[in-house]
């Protein structure tokens, strides 16, 4: 059951919404063989890399790596939760679904209760800020006044103060909320020492965090005086996912629609200061870098452009460097109507937005925002500024560094134009720089190749053995060895095959249960596949993917990444992968035993001899299995 919707109704909605038809309403699709292809609706591209399998009712984009079933498509394109996607598709198919409260603590009823907890907590915190006569509350009021957030500001933004000491827990309990509800809303936690329920926030100025509809779903707290951490946000809850929420969006979306521009900064006080100064299109991320989910959310309200407003201090500059990861085809003229203009500006003199407005006024900040550079130009300028362009050595390094910013869009005319400008700045020949641009490899594609399963869209299964020919080369994966990357690739390939062919998953259920998964995500997905098939041995691939994605959002991308080969080749591939992982587990076990043999003094002589013989026998058996396995591959 999901959000009070039964599995029977979910399956009914799935069957009534053909995946090709649903996606075809968003993007023109063309059939190639048994599959359909289109340009990805989630990112901008000129060459279709978005594949739809009508038989399995699954999709996968080989450009951005996203994938899933019909529910996942609606969730990702419309920023909906799973129950919301089910309801949307039920409306499309004119299907009536019966919703219940579900088990206690689940579904829409649970979310309504958690929102009620947050709303009551916000009221309580606000009352403490406005009326608590104690010295701590007085210090909180002084802090806000010192930041220019006095007067009507606390009322407008429902700012508050958390005294701690269990006062909120007592207040919420008196209002009829349970300990479980307080913990799920993350306004209370159980103490490790005594097991008592305690307030999560203590001696902090409180900033209610709201969803786009204006409902309080979480909190941010700024410590009063000294203390760490300075800012403390709610943890992830059924209501709150910080990578999908922007502070102030409920108040900013109207101004974004009117101006066509969104201004993104880094802190609560920055947003409030800008709004109070008349810049009501400002929002802030919540302790995370801006994500593509944020950008899609903002682009629904700000049709013209999104401006990053970075602090001038070191932290702000690190955030500016991270922002360059969002450069992609959506920023080029080729993207057409779907183009998203991302721009950036760094505030001078190490000021943050609230300080800048206080010292220099909102009009000056508006002028800076209007003159914000496109993110591409901003990134190139930052890279060039890091090098001494007066020296040949500095110009050579600067050219390579600045040109790398263009890698994600290297085939666009815009990239070529910027490359010519870089050539001029670095005193290099245009034809040489354009040739170097053409040979750049987009970083996203490099990462995808490294993470892709051994089966590719073009060539079918690749039976590469651990650490041997066919293993992925090392490419920016930190401490993971070539053998470990191969191992994890085989894990993902087996799971994708299990989702595509549930009959093979059932045939190899013991192997799926016994494999010592190296990747924790793979272990989670494997357990989900087994749970789904235990509940319904006839479950279709789309349900397997849906169930796994509800447990682990990234599972949909993993399970749809494999390419279908069909028939006996699937069975051969499954047997190969099961044996490959089994041999790997045995090799890990031998390695662990050999580690014990490394120090003979730690074991009695007879035990050491027995262990030595065991390891020798296991190694002999492994050599036999590996030889047979290699010949079979």
ZIHU-V519866 format. One record per backbone hydrogen bond with DSSP energy under -0.5 kcal/mol. NH is the residue of the N-H (numbers start at 1). CO is the residue of the C=O. Records with the same first field share a line. If there is no record, write none. Layout:
# ZIHU-V519866
NH=CO  CO
This chain:
# ZIHU-V519866
2=5
5=2
6=98
10=6
11=7
12=8
13=9
14=10
15=11
16=12
17=13  14
18=16
22=18
23=19
24=20
25=21  22
26=23
27=23
30=37
32=35
35=32
36=52
37=30
38=50
48=46
49=38
50=38
51=49  60
52=36
53=58
54=34  52
57=53
58=53
59=68
60=51
61=66
62=49  60
65=61
68=59
73=69
74=70
75=71
76=72
77=73
78=74
79=75
80=75
85=81
86=82
87=83
88=84
89=85
90=86
91=87
92=88
93=89
94=91
95=90
97=95
99=97
100=4
106=103
110=106
111=107
112=108
113=109
114=110
115=111
116=112
117=113
118=114
119=115
120=116
121=117
122=118
123=119
124=120
125=121
126=122
127=123
128=124
129=125
130=126
131=127
132=128
138=134
139=135
140=136
141=137
142=138
143=139
144=140
145=141
146=142
147=143
148=145
149=144
153=150
156=152
157=153
158=155
159=154
160=206
161=125
162=204
163=161
167=164
170=166
171=167
172=168
173=169
174=170
175=171
176=173
177=172
182=178
183=179
184=180
185=181
186=183
187=182
188=182
189=198
191=189  196
195=191
198=189
200=187
203=162
204=162
205=222
206=160
207=220
208=206
209=218
211=215
214=211
217=209
218=209
220=207
221=232
222=205
223=221  230
224=203
225=223
232=221
234=219
237=240
241=239
244=241
245=242
247=284
249=246
251=248
252=248
253=249
256=252
257=253
258=254
259=255
260=256
262=305
263=281
264=262  307
265=263  283
271=267
272=268
273=269
274=270
275=271
276=272
277=273
278=275
279=274
280=278
282=279
283=263
284=247
285=265
287=285
295=291
296=292
297=293
298=294
299=295
300=296  297
301=298
302=298
303=301
304=260
305=260
306=341
307=262
308=306  343
309=264
310=308  345
312=351
317=313
318=314
319=315
320=316
321=317
322=318
323=319
324=320  321
325=322
326=323
327=324
331=328
332=329
335=332
336=333
338=335
339=336
340=330
341=304  339
342=340
343=306  341
344=373
345=308
347=310
351=348
356=352
357=353
358=354
359=355
360=356
361=356  357
365=361
366=362
367=363
368=364
369=365
370=366
371=367
372=369
373=344
375=342
378=374
379=375
380=376
381=377
382=378
383=379
384=380
385=381
386=382  383
387=384
389=387
391=388
395=391
396=392
397=393
398=394
399=395
400=396
401=397
402=398
403=399
404=400
405=402
406=403
407=404
409=406
410=407
412=409
416=412
417=413
418=414
419=415
420=416
421=417
422=418
423=419
424=420
425=421
426=422
427=424
428=423
433=429
434=430
435=431
436=432
437=433
438=434
439=435
440=437
442=440
446=442
447=443
448=444
449=445
450=446
451=447
452=448
456=460
460=456
463=461
464=462
465=469
468=465
471=468
480=477
485=481
486=482
487=483
488=484
489=485
490=486
491=487
492=488
493=489
494=490
495=491
496=492
497=493
498=494
499=495
500=496
501=497
504=501
505=501
506=502
507=503
508=504
509=506
512=508
513=509
514=510
515=511
517=515
520=518
523=519
524=520
525=521
526=522
527=523
528=524
529=525
530=526
531=527
532=528
533=529
534=530
535=531
536=532
539=536
543=540
544=540
545=541
546=542
547=543
548=544
549=545
550=546
551=547
552=548
555=552
556=553
558=554
559=555
560=556
561=558
569=566
570=567
571=567
572=568
573=569
574=570
575=571
576=572
577=573
578=574
579=575
580=576
581=577
582=578
583=579
584=580
585=581
586=582
587=583
588=584
589=585
590=586
591=587
592=588
593=589
594=590
595=591
596=592
597=593
598=594
599=596
602=599
603=600
608=604
609=605
610=606
611=607
612=608
613=609
614=610
615=611
616=612
617=613
618=614
619=615
620=616
621=617
622=618
623=619
624=620
625=621
626=622
627=623
628=624
629=625
630=626
631=627
632=628
633=629
